[in-house]
Amino acid sequence: MIRSTGRAARSEARETLALPGATGYAAAVFGVALVSVLARALRPGLDASHTSLLYLVVVAVVAYGAGAGPAVLGAFLSFLSWTYFFIEPTGTFY
């Protein structure tokens, strides 16, 4: 069996990794919510800069598994969550 290489093979592989439709967006929302809850529970031991790296991991995983659209949503929600919960004064966007 001859395996194709190049752009066609990468395109085939990408199609099998992509989450269908709204599942990718749901994964982005759930991932950001999960990191927010875990980081709030671990807040005394985590600095705000370390928390931002946790959000970055969520965005990278969503981008790899679901594509650009859900990754952008995840990045935006991560920014809002990080600003609201971890940047002083907490509980505001100011």
Residue pairs with C-beta under 8 A, 6 or more apart in sequence:
3 9
4 12
17 64
17 65
18 24
18 65
18 66
18 67
19 27
19 65
19 66
19 67
19 70
23 66
24 62
24 65
24 66
24 67
24 69
24 70
25 66
25 69
25 70
25 73
27 62
27 65
27 66
27 70
28 58
28 59
28 62
28 66
28 70
28 71
28 73
28 74
28 77
29 73
29 74
29 77
31 58
31 61
31 62
31 74
32 55
32 58
32 74
32 77
32 78
32 81
34 58
35 51
35 54
35 55
35 57
35 58
35 78
35 81
36 81
36 85
38 54
39 46
39 51
39 54
39 85
39 86
40 85
43 86
48 82
48 86
48 87
51 82
51 86
52 78
52 82
52 86
55 78
55 81
55 82
56 78
58 74
58 78
59 71
59 74
59 75
59 78
62 70
62 71
62 74
63 70
63 71
63 74
80 93
83 93
84 90
84 91
84 92
84 93
85 91
